[in-house]
C-alpha cells in the first residue's frame, strides 16, 4: 500500500497531499526489454511552450494537471470540473487516485494509454529508461504526460501527480509543471532524481511506474457543462477535507456524509450517523425547502452529531473554544456549524436547521418568527408529504403563563428585537411564538402567511399587519383570547 496521507502531521503540505495510485491494479503492460544504460541515453531537447500553470486546490494535484493540459488546447475546464468527471464520492474527502484520474482523462477526450507499467526491479535501469524514452517520444509529438511519483525523498513523502512538459538535453533535466506551488510552471528536475522518484515500490521485486499520456482523442467531450445551482462535488470534497483535519484533533472515530447543503459528521456508530444524515437532515431540508425556502445557505455548513453529552461538551470546546450553553444543541453562524448532542434526540437538530435557511432567505426575520418556526418543528413528522409540527414540551409552560397572564400581546411579541426576545421571560416568548404558528398551521394558513410576510417584509418588518390580514382579524386582543383558549385545549403528550 502507498504511504498513508498524513494530513494532520503534514498540515504545511496540505496543498501537496496527493492521491495517486492507492493500491496498484493489475499491470497493464510490462516494460519492453531495452539495452543496458537506456536510462542514461541521449535525448533531444523538447519543450511544450505556452502551457498554463494551475495551482492545485488541496489534494487536487491530478485534477490540476489535466486542467493545465486542456487549457493549452483551448479547453478551459477547471480542476473542479475535472474532479466531477472522476465520479468520486465527495464524502471521501480526497482528490482522484490514478484509476479515477484515468476515468476523468478519458471522459474529457484524452487517450491515456497504458497507465500502470510493471518495472522489474532487477532491470530497473533499462525498464525505466524505456518508459522515459516513450514519454520523450510523446513530448516530441506535442503530448504531455501526467506522472505519479513520490513528492520528494523524505521518509514521509506522499505520492504526487506532476505534468511533464519537456526535457533539456544540455542540463539533462526533466521539465515539468508543479501544481502544488505558486509559480510552479516549467520547473526542472535532474533525470536521475526524476527516475528515482518515479517508480512506486510496493513490491521489492516489481515496481510500478504510472503515466497518463494526454493524447487528444475527442476533445469535444471537454465542454463546460452548465453548472447546477448550489455547490459542486469539488466544493463538498474540499469541505470534507477541512472537516477531516478538524476531526484529527478530536477523540473518537468520525463518519462523514454529504447531505447538501450540509456535511454531516458524527462520532457514533456509522448506522446511527447515517440515520441522522438521511433520516433527519435530508428529510428536514427537503420538507422545509418545499414549503418555505427558495435559497440554500450561502456556504456549506457542518452538522456535528456528537454521540453523548461528554463528547458534545468536550468537542464543542475543542472545536470552537466555547462551552455549550444548552444541553441539546445550537447553530453558530460564526463557525458555520450546527452542533448537537444527538443523544437528546433529533428535534433540536430540525429546529437548528431552520435557522441557516432563515438566515439565507429572510436575513431580517424578527426573532419571534425565526424561533417560532424552528421550535414548531422540534416535534414534527410528515403529513401529506409535508413537514408538520406537533405539540411538544413547551406547551405546559405556555399554559401556565396564560393562566398567570404572563403572555405578551401579539403586537408586543412580534415587535420584540433580539435583546427583548432572548432576555426576560424568554421561555414564554419561544412557546408563544411556536404555538401561534401551530395555530396557523392547524388553520392551513402557515405557508401562506410565511410567503406573504416574506413578500411584504419591507413594509411590515414585524409581520404583525400581515398576520392580521391572513387571519382576517380586526381585533387582535379578541383573537389573543381565542388563541389562548386554543392553547389551553391542547395536550402533550
C-alpha positions in Angstrom: 0.0 0.0 0.0 1.2 3.6 -0.6 2.1 5.8 2.3 -0.9 7.0 4.3 -1.9 10.5 3.8 -0.5 12.4 6.7 -2.9 15.4 6.6 -2.7 16.1 10.3 1.0 15.7 10.5 1.8 17.5 7.3 -0.5 20.5 7.6 2.0 22.8 5.8 2.0 20.4 2.8 -1.8 20.1 2.6 -1.8 21.6 -0.9 0.6 18.8 -1.9 -1.2 15.9 -0.4 -1.5 13.6 -3.2 -3.5 10.8 -4.5 -2.1 8.6 -6.5 -2.4 5.1 -7.1 -4.0 3.8 -3.9 -3.1 0.1 -4.4 -2.0 -0.6 -8.0 -4.4 -2.6 -10.2 -3.1 -5.5 -12.3 -0.3 -4.1 -14.5 -1.4 -3.1 -18.0 2.0 -3.5 -19.6 5.4 -4.9 -18.8 8.2 -2.6 -19.9 9.9 -3.9 -23.0 13.5 -5.1 -22.7 16.0 -2.3 -23.6 19.7 -2.1 -23.9 21.7 -1.6 -20.7 22.0 2.0 -19.7 19.0 3.2 -21.6 18.1 5.4 -18.6 21.2 7.4 -19.5 20.7 7.5 -23.2 20.9 10.8 -25.1 17.6 12.5 -25.6 16.9 15.6 -27.7 15.7 18.9 -26.1 11.9 19.3 -26.4 9.6 21.8 -24.7 5.8 22.3 -24.9 5.6 26.0 -24.7 2.5 28.0 -23.6 1.4 25.5 -21.0 -0.7 27.5 -18.4 0.0 26.7 -14.8 -2.8 25.9 -12.4 -2.2 25.9 -8.6 -4.0 22.9 -7.2 -6.6 23.0 -4.5 -5.8 20.7 -1.6 -5.3 17.2 -2.9 -6.3 18.1 -6.4 -2.9 17.7 -8.0 -4.1 15.3 -10.7 -7.1 17.4 -11.5 -5.0 20.5 -11.8 -2.6 18.7 -14.2 -5.5 17.7 -16.5 -6.8 21.3 -16.4 -3.4 22.7 -17.4 -3.2 20.4 -20.5 -6.8 21.2 -21.5 -6.2 25.0 -21.2 -3.3 24.8 -23.6 -5.6 23.2 -26.1 -8.2 25.9 -25.7 -10.5 23.8 -23.5 -10.7 25.7 -20.2 -12.1 23.1 -17.8 -11.1 23.9 -14.2 -9.9 21.4 -11.7 -13.3 21.3 -10.0 -14.9 20.2 -13.3 -12.2 17.6 -13.7 -13.0 16.3 -10.2 -16.6 16.0 -11.2 -15.6 13.7 -14.1 -13.8 11.3 -11.8 -17.1 10.1 -10.3 -15.6 10.3 -6.8 -18.0 10.5 -3.8 -17.2 13.9 -2.3 -17.8 12.4 1.2 -14.4 10.6 0.8 -12.7 13.9 1.2 -9.9 13.5 -1.3 -8.8 14.1 -4.8 -8.5 11.4 -7.5 -6.4 8.3 -7.3 -4.9 7.1 -10.5 -7.8 4.9 -11.6 -10.2 7.8 -11.0 -8.0 10.3 -12.7 -7.8 7.9 -15.7 -11.5 7.9 -15.8 -11.6 11.7 -15.9 -8.8 11.9 -18.5 -10.9 9.6 -20.8 -14.1 11.5 -20.0 -12.6 14.8 -21.3 -11.4 13.2 -24.5 -7.8 12.1 -23.9 -6.3 8.7 -24.6 -4.1 7.9 -21.6 -2.5 4.7 -23.0 -1.2 2.0 -20.7 -1.1 3.6 -17.3 0.4 1.1 -14.8 3.8 -0.2 -16.0 5.4 -3.1 -14.3 9.1 -2.4 -13.6 11.3 -5.4 -12.9 13.4 -4.2 -10.0 16.4 -6.3 -11.2 16.4 -4.5 -14.6 15.1 -1.1 -13.3 17.6 1.0 -15.2 16.7 -0.5 -18.6 12.9 -0.6 -17.9 12.7 3.0 -16.6 14.8 4.2 -19.5 12.4 2.6 -21.9 9.5 4.4 -20.2 11.3 7.7 -20.2 12.1 7.3 -23.9 8.3 6.7 -24.6 7.4 9.7 -22.6 10.0 11.8 -24.5 8.7 10.5 -27.8 5.2 11.7 -26.8 6.6 15.1 -26.0 8.1 15.3 -29.5 4.6 14.8 -30.8 3.2 17.6 -28.6 1.8 15.2 -26.0 2.4 15.9 -22.3 2.2 13.3 -19.6 1.0 13.2 -16.0 3.2 11.0 -13.9 2.5 9.8 -10.4 5.7 9.9 -8.3 6.9 10.5 -4.8 6.8 14.1 -3.9 10.4 14.0 -2.6 12.9 11.7 -0.9 11.8 12.1 2.7 10.6 9.1 4.7 7.0 10.6 5.0 6.8 11.6 1.3 3.4 11.4 -0.3 2.6 10.3 -3.9 2.0 13.2 -6.2 0.9 14.0 -9.8 3.1 16.3 -11.9 2.7 17.3 -15.5 5.8 16.6 -17.7 6.2 19.2 -20.4 9.8 18.9 -21.7 13.4 17.8 -21.4 16.6 19.8 -21.6 19.5 17.8 -23.0 22.1 20.4 -22.2 21.4 20.0 -18.5 19.9 16.5 -18.5 16.8 17.8 -16.8 13.1 16.9 -16.9 10.9 20.0 -17.2 7.5 19.8 -15.5 4.7 21.9 -14.1 4.4 21.6 -10.3 0.7 22.0 -9.3 1.4 22.2 -5.6 3.2 25.5 -5.6 2.7 29.0 -6.8 4.9 29.9 -9.8 5.2 26.2 -10.5 5.5 26.4 -14.2 8.5 24.9 -16.1 10.2 23.6 -13.0 13.3 21.4 -13.5 14.5 18.2 -12.0 17.6 16.1 -12.9 16.9 13.0 -14.8 18.5 10.8 -12.1 16.3 12.3 -9.4 13.2 12.0 -11.6 13.9 8.3 -12.2 14.5 7.7 -8.5 11.2 9.3 -7.5 9.0 8.0 -10.4 8.7 4.2 -9.6 6.4 3.3 -6.7 7.9 0.4 -4.9 5.0 -1.5 -3.4 6.9 -4.8 -4.1 10.6 -5.1 -3.7 10.9 -7.2 -6.9 8.3 -5.5 -9.1 7.9 -1.7 -9.1 5.2 0.3 -10.7 5.6 3.3 -13.0 2.5 5.4 -13.6 2.0 7.6 -16.6 -1.1 9.1 -18.2 -0.3 10.4 -21.6 -2.7 13.3 -22.6 -3.1 12.4 -26.3 -6.2 14.2 -27.7 -8.8 11.7 -28.9 -12.1 13.6 -28.8 -11.8 16.9 -27.1 -15.4 17.7 -27.9 -16.1 15.8 -24.7 -14.2 18.6 -22.8 -17.1 21.0 -22.9 -18.0 23.1 -19.9 -21.3 21.6 -18.6 -23.9 24.1 -17.3 -23.3 24.3 -13.6 -26.3 23.4 -11.4 -27.3 25.9 -8.7 -25.5 25.3 -5.4 -22.2 23.8 -4.6 -20.2 21.5 -6.8 -19.0 18.0 -5.9 -15.5 19.5 -5.7 -16.8 22.1 -3.2 -18.1 19.4 -0.9 -14.9 17.3 -1.3 -12.8 20.3 -0.3 -15.0 21.0 2.7 -14.8 17.3 3.8 -11.0 17.5 3.7 -11.1 20.5 6.0 -13.6 18.7 8.3 -11.3 15.6 8.5 -8.4 17.8 9.5 -10.6 19.0 12.4 -11.6 15.5 13.4 -8.0 14.6 13.7 -7.8 16.8 16.7 -10.8 15.2 18.4 -11.2 11.9 20.3 -13.3 9.2 18.7 -13.9 7.7 15.2 -15.9 10.0 12.9 -18.1 9.2 10.0 -18.8 11.8 7.3 -21.8 12.1 4.9 -22.6 14.8 2.4 -26.2 16.0 2.6 -26.4 19.2 0.6 -26.1 21.9 1.7 -24.7 20.3 4.7 -21.8 18.0 5.7 -22.8 15.7 8.5 -20.1 14.4 10.9 -20.7 12.1 13.8 -18.7 10.0 16.3 -21.5 7.5 17.0 -21.9 4.1 15.2 -21.9 4.5 11.4 -25.6 3.4 11.0 -26.6 5.9 13.6 -24.8 8.8 11.9 -26.3 7.7 8.6 -29.8 7.8 10.1 -29.1 11.3 11.3 -27.8 12.4 7.9 -30.5 10.8 5.8 -33.5 10.5 8.1 -33.2 13.9 9.8 -31.0 16.3 7.9 -32.1 15.2 4.4 -35.7 14.8 5.3 -36.0 18.2 7.1 -34.1 20.0 4.4 -36.3 18.6 1.6 -39.5 19.4 3.5 -38.5 22.9 4.6 -37.4 23.8 1.1 -40.7 22.5 -0.3 -42.8 24.9 1.7 -40.6 27.8 2.6 -37.1 28.3 1.3 -36.0 29.0 -2.3 -32.3 29.5 -1.5 -29.7 27.3 0.2 -27.3 28.8 2.7 -24.5 30.7 1.0 -21.8 28.4 2.4 -21.5 24.7 3.1 -22.4 24.1 6.8 -21.2 21.3 9.0 -23.6 19.4 11.2 -21.7 17.9 14.2 -23.6 15.0 15.7 -21.9 14.1 19.0 -23.0 10.8 20.4 -23.5 11.9 24.1 -23.1 14.8 26.5 -19.4 14.3 27.3 -18.5 14.1 23.6 -20.7 17.2 22.8 -19.3 19.3 25.6 -15.6 18.3 25.1 -15.5 18.5 21.4 -17.5 21.7 21.1 -15.0 23.3 23.4 -12.0 21.9 21.4 -13.5 23.0 18.0 -14.9 26.4 18.8 -13.3 27.4 22.1 -16.7 27.8 23.7 -18.7 25.6 26.1 -22.2 24.9 25.0 -24.9 26.9 26.8 -27.6 24.3 26.1 -27.5 20.6 26.7 -29.3 19.9 23.4 -27.5 21.7 20.5 -27.2 25.0 18.7 -26.4 26.8 15.5 -23.4 29.0 15.3 -23.4 31.2 12.3 -19.9 32.5 13.2 -18.4 29.0 12.8 -20.8 27.8 10.1 -21.9 24.8 12.2 -24.8 23.0 13.8 -23.5 21.4 17.0 -25.7 18.6 18.5 -25.8 16.3 21.5 -27.7 13.8 19.3 -28.4 11.6 22.4 -31.1 14.0 23.3 -32.9 13.2 20.0 -33.3 14.8 16.6 -35.8 17.5 17.5 -33.2 20.2 18.2 -31.4 19.3 15.0 -34.5 20.1 12.9 -35.1 23.3 14.9 -31.5 24.4 14.2 -31.7 23.5 10.5 -34.4 26.2 10.2 -32.0 29.0 11.3 -29.4 28.9 8.5 -32.3 28.7 5.9 -33.9 31.8 7.5 -30.5 33.5 7.5 -30.2 32.9 3.7 -33.8 33.6 2.7 -35.0 36.2 5.3 -32.0 37.8 6.9 -34.1 40.5 8.7 -36.6 38.0 10.0 -37.7 39.0 13.5 -36.8 36.6 16.3 -40.4 35.6 17.1 -40.9 34.0 13.7 -37.3 32.7 13.4 -37.6 30.9 16.7 -41.2 30.1 16.3 -40.7 28.2 13.1 -37.6 26.4 14.5 -39.5 25.5 17.7 -42.6 24.3 15.8 -40.5 21.6 14.1 -38.8 20.4 17.2 -41.5 17.8 17.4 -42.5 17.1 13.9 -43.5 14.5 11.4 -44.9 14.2 7.9 -48.5 14.8 6.9 -49.5 14.5 3.2 -45.9 14.8 2.2 -45.2 18.0 4.2 -43.5 18.7 7.4 -45.9 19.1 10.3 -45.3 20.3 13.9 -46.9 18.6 16.8 -47.4 19.6 20.4 -44.3 19.4 22.5 -42.8 20.1 25.9 -43.1 23.8 25.6 -46.9 23.6 25.9 -47.1 23.1 29.6 -45.0 26.3 30.3 -47.2 28.3 27.9 -50.4 27.1 29.5 -49.0 28.2 32.9 -48.1 31.6 31.5 -51.6 32.0 30.1 -53.1 31.2 33.5 -50.8 33.7 35.2 -51.5 36.4 32.5 -47.8 36.5 31.6 -48.1 36.1 27.8 -47.4 39.4 25.9 -49.8 40.8 23.4 -49.4 39.6 19.8 -48.3 43.1 18.8 -45.7 43.2 21.6 -44.4 39.7 20.8 -43.9 40.3 17.1 -42.3 43.7 17.8 -39.5 42.3 20.0 -36.0 42.7 18.9 -33.3 40.2 19.8 -32.5 41.6 23.2 -36.1 41.7 24.2 -36.9 38.3 22.9 -33.9 36.4 24.3 -34.0 38.0 27.7 -36.5 38.1 30.5 -39.3 35.5 30.2 -37.7 34.1 27.0 -39.2 30.6 27.5 -42.7 32.2 27.2 -41.6 34.1 24.1 -40.4 30.9 22.4 -43.5 29.0 23.4 -46.0 31.7 22.4 -44.3 32.1 19.0 -44.3 28.3 18.5 -48.0 27.9 19.3 -49.0 31.0 17.3 -47.5 29.3 14.3 -49.1 26.0 15.4 -52.4 27.7 15.3 -51.8 29.0 11.8 -50.7 25.5 10.7 -53.9 24.0 12.0 -55.9 26.5 10.0 -53.9 25.7 6.9 -52.5 29.3 6.8 -48.9 28.9 7.9 -47.2 28.5 4.5 -49.4 31.3 3.1 -48.5 33.5 6.0 -44.8 33.0 5.6 -44.8 33.8 1.9 -46.9 36.9 2.3 -44.8 38.1 5.2 -41.6 37.5 3.2 -43.0 39.4 0.2 -44.1 42.3 2.4 -41.2 42.3 4.8 -40.1 45.8 4.0 -43.5 47.4 4.6 -44.3 45.1 7.5 -41.0 44.1 9.2 -42.6 42.6 12.3 -45.2 40.6 10.4 -48.0 41.9 12.6 -50.0 43.5 9.9 -49.7 40.5 7.6 -50.7 38.3 10.4 -53.9 40.3 10.9 -54.7 40.2 7.2 -54.1 36.4 6.8 -56.1 35.7 9.9 -58.9 38.0 8.8 -58.8 39.6 12.3 -59.5 43.3 13.1 -59.5 42.9 16.9 -56.2 41.2 17.8 -56.9 41.4 21.5 -60.1 39.3 21.0 -58.1 37.0 18.8 -55.5 36.5 21.5 -58.2 35.3 23.9 -59.5 32.8 21.4 -55.9 31.7 20.7 -55.2 31.2 24.4 -58.3 29.1 24.7 -57.0 27.0 21.7 -53.7 26.6 23.5 -55.3 25.6 26.8 -57.2 22.9 24.9 -54.1 21.2 23.6 -52.3 18.4 25.3 -48.8 16.8 25.4 -48.0 14.1 25.3 
